[in-house]
């Protein structure tokens, strides 16, 4: 038996024994929002601005956010709310978390205050 056939046979056996590479599991955020928003989610919706005014953060009801810095292109991604904790994943793959404390969003040393609050009744009707 030539070596090429031996190697082909060994390759076929190895592909049976070794499982295929598992697929990457996406972040589990339901962007369709079939269920009503929780109180925690309603508490964070709207536009937030950093204390120095250099960063604007828009938290939308569909689980998406937009972030804009002065003199820099904006970017966005997904977020999730768990009680007072917020978890963010940008479209570029960066991940960070924040916390809602006394009406302010805190990300490490950065503090954000809300400048635009969305009306929950109008929001729920228009989000469907």
Number of C-alpha atoms within 10 A of each C-alpha: 5 6 8 9 10 11 11 11 12 12 12 11 11 11 11 10 9 8 8 8 6 6 6 6 6 6 10 7 13 11 11 11 13 9 7 10 15 11 10 15 19 18 17 23 22 18 20 23 22 18 11 9 12 11 17 20 21 20 23 20 22 18 19 18 22 16 18 16 15 10 7 8 8 13 14 18 18 20 22 20 20 11 13 14 15 20 14 20 18 17 11 9 8 9 13 12 15 17 19 19 11 7 12 16 22 19 14 10 5 12 18 21 17 18 11 12 14 16 11 15 8 9 15 12 8 8 12 10
